[in-house]
């Protein structure tokens, strides 16, 4: 019997549609089949851009002998972790509990009721074949032990977990986090910890906000530790191989601690978060003097190039953003991106090739496999015209290579992150096309993903997937819509964000004031996931706190602010001991500590003076400031805009906290001066 994945909307599942394995998609039908056959379930979880998922697929799932054993002995379920993060979360927790580690592909053996009893990740084919036989034999001869193991796992992971009550984070908590990060900071290479080293996108936003709070805007003193860590890390990544030096965009992580050789997959969520972080860091001079100006220029360039890459390589015809680009092309990792001196000469000629080799660190020995080098930028070249010409030639030549495969499903949460990043970057970099792209993405989400007030997790080719939205989807889409409201002045985006947050407060809240990652009417798994830590993306809890806090400042809703404060309770535990897993929550905590500040700008949307006030607000207000804009004639039902009028018919800015405002101003200089004062 052929497998049942051919109608999936997930590109990852479709990659396996022609396997000889008789795959089932996740669903009750598969477990019913296992009960009918009286065999265990094998659950294989991965995602389309996962290198080792491809390796295991080629070795085992495309192998007729291995597939025959899987089909004879198990009911086999294939899960896209990005489409069903709830399924991934509960089984990953089981895998980590049983093995002490996790990763993808994730391989889980479970009872026909879904209780896991043996878990692992990647298995080479010979090992995997022996494992299949061993698990099947144990099912036949020692079933009671396996059932008992499954029950114990389910009982342990399904037990209620509560966090101790804590007040909202204060300056002491946030300062403790910075001190802990200083201890873990890599002063030589930037970033935190050892290899593999992941871009700490959320920590960059937190450290930038902490620096702004602890160093006055007018100060020309030495940078704070927060600024040193943020700028040092951002600079090291921007110059390393983890950043695509000719095409833009960041790879998933670096295999070494110097950011030289990346794992080449590129993810939407990484780049959306890094775009927003770099745009925010580059909105003001980094430090006094020429060096600070040069660093600011680098941060702004990286932000713009990252957005350009997203629009060029991840944009879907429907206006959304695809999830990822694969690490592999032509069956090998990284071949699309690396260069040799010989290949440089073939493309550029002798003189420009020598220039490129020096600028990008391409050597005969190479920094990657087979004598190839990953392009880096140790020092910015003085001849910028030649540098840009060479980059363009290399990019054009690279486009003749086989490109990495693209996972073109649209994930609601990650597109929400992209909306927020593009809305901010479009204003800060004076790139209106970024704001327009954010608007188009929002319209896709509202048209395809939102039905009867509820979100669908994914879509592909304009067709909704089958997985329901989880907490991060509601929170990140709300966050994106609130940022888009500030950038465009369209009130309907703020109202839709409020409707999504109402679902969050009604369907995802837990008994202690925190949040579950799945709604109360979602499919019941053996445990209800609830992870308060920020990892590759903001946790649903942190994302919810951010959107709730913004919405409370926009509307004056005490209910939303209190919910945000309760959601940030884990910070008291995480800030000192594990700040690297609380980056987004820490950034939200800084916003909470600063008020957050509220800026309302009213003026003719077509008047450049209105846009200049908006840009000034985003540039000089503390991170976390809530921005709303309107025409001054109709507040659109947005409370922060109520009774905000134009002074003498001119675009006007109001700076407030808790809806208590200072005298309005009409010039960018006045607004900047007002933002530099404590409100």
Protein Blocks (a to p, Z undefined) as FASTA:
>chain_A
ZZfklmpcbfklmmmmmpmbdcddedfklmmmmmmnopacddddddfklmklmmmmmmmm
mpmklmmmmmmmpccddddfklmmmlmmmmmmmmmmmnopacddddddddfkopafbdcd
dddfklmmmmmmmmmmmmmmmmmmmmmmmmmmmmmmmpccdddddddddfklmmmmmmmm
mmmpcfkngpedjddddddfklmmmmmmmmmmmpcfklccdcdfklmmmmmmmmmmmmmm
kbcfkngpadfbdfbfnomaccfbdcfklmmmmmmmmmmmmmpcfbgcjklmmmmmmmmm
mmmmmmmmmmmmmpcfkopacfbdcfbeghighklmgccfklmmmmnommlmmmmmmmno
pafkopaehhiacdddfbacfblmlmmmmmmmmmmmmmmpccddddfbdcfklmmmmmmm
mmmmmmmnopaklmmmmmmmmmmmmmmmpgghiacfbdcehiacfbdcdfklmmmmmmmm
mmmmmmnopaklmmmmmmmmmmmmmmmpcfkopacfbdfkbccdfbdcddfbdcfbccfk
lmmmmmmmmmmmmnopaklmmmmmmmmmmmmmmmmmmmmlmmmmmmmmmmmmnopacddd
dddfklmklmmmmmmmmmmmcehiacdddehlagnlpaklgopaceehiacddddeehia
cdddfbfklmmmmmmpcZZ
